[in-house]
């Protein structure tokens, strides 16, 4: 799938991504306030995923609900129902693309071959379900944390408004400082690492958040330096596990920040409101009430 997410392919999507960002922002500017995650943070990446999959925009609200119920609801019944809804939707789309190919990601998955053999329906489901989860919530989580920083640090917001050319470097620094992913792996056999015994079947967590706060690599790692260079962060992991969607994610994050800072007045966190970072395998905020 690497070719599908190459820089050139993502650049070709830029006009559509920018138009979607501008449309969402224009929809609530007159209100002088918004709950960022509901108004922009979640629907923005969902709409881009819909574009990639070749799905009609009319289904966006349903995808938003499934994404929230699956990944953020504390009700396991809602989570299970969302999973069933996503799987049923994707299963139907798989069969439709077999009958009616299109220039979209699902058609690519349906026609893919691995070492010369066609992929099975289960493999297609696995690929597309993973893309659904990874492509929606990771970008939404990063958007929430980055705009939380701008809302709480007016000096950084002012700098980027005055110097929009600095936004790409700023996005990289915010990805480093507010990394979101904690990967996990299963221990295959009993072993010991750095004095810590691990048994076969144990689950081990690897925090990119901590790696990006390594003082041996980053001077004053807790400090956000919007023009930090070099910036060898591992927010997208590395090696064979590097995020396949990193080029798309960067483009989404850059366009979101460019659009907001160009279109919206100076914004801040609603007085008296709180936007705590939620813990877990994916860091983020559930809600971010902004005013301007």
Secondary structure as UniProt FT lines:
FT   HELIX           2..5
FT   HELIX           7..12
FT   HELIX           14..26
FT   TURN            27..28
FT   HELIX           29..31
FT   STRAND          33..35
FT   HELIX           37..41
FT   HELIX           42..53
FT   HELIX           57..59
FT   HELIX           60..71
FT   HELIX           76..99
FT   HELIX           105..111
FT   STRAND          113..114
FT   TURN            115..116
FT   STRAND          117..118
FT   HELIX           121..152
FT   HELIX           154..162
FT   HELIX           164..166
FT   HELIX           167..177
FT   STRAND          181..186
FT   STRAND          191..193
FT   TURN            194..195
FT   STRAND          196..198
FT   TURN            200..201
FT   STRAND          203..207
FT   HELIX           208..211
FT   TURN            212..213
FT   TURN            215..217
FT   TURN            219..222
FT   TURN            226..227
FT   TURN            235..236
FT   HELIX           239..241
FT   TURN            244..245
FT   HELIX           246..263
FT   STRAND          268..269
FT   TURN            271..272
FT   STRAND          289..291
//
